């Protein structure tokens, strides 16, 4: 039989304590993903609208730069999240950083632990 990791089990009190932090983490990751996926179609549509209204391509530069800044800020915010269980950065340990991890790199808490993920 394989050994069981202690990080997979959450008591109800701990679950209620960490739920708001995990919701915040998921919200920030969702926002980053939507900004990333909406960049090309969003900038394209706003550029076409700007071209039709003003006859200039300056709108492209304004919208592209603004969208990039929003993307960088959203990504930075989601990468600075503190793990609700251990209080350390969720996406980094002492020697490693992974923006796409689903588990805290310090304590192993899954980002959907309050929804039954192991």
Steps between C-alpha positions, in 0.01 A plus 500: 500500500632846408561754777229764543602864488379704795442803273206330327279500809337814633294515817180708479646781714807531278284481191288796613814695591668458161192522273509884457870490410447228241205692351723807471772295329252353250352844429841650422601205280167519313547873441853447365379225268212709361724800437754275326240326282318823416809693389494435124123512439452789743774718355390412147137601563596819682746592223236451230253713697764768550591491128136539399445789740825694458667368184825454690694201631599676821224303672690178433803620694291638785289184537793261456716673760210536744409131461862393549527708817176347630635152420831563677322637807255209515781248459712668767205507740427130453868413546522685832220303666578366846398143579211503750637191675872565549519879449779474242482597130276250319696503173856507637721315739852587612654377175217470246218703341214355295212726396296207368514273804181361646658430838676728745871448444558512877225294667336320205149648544300452178338815364163319494540325836177654629315344205619147570820489292770285650 
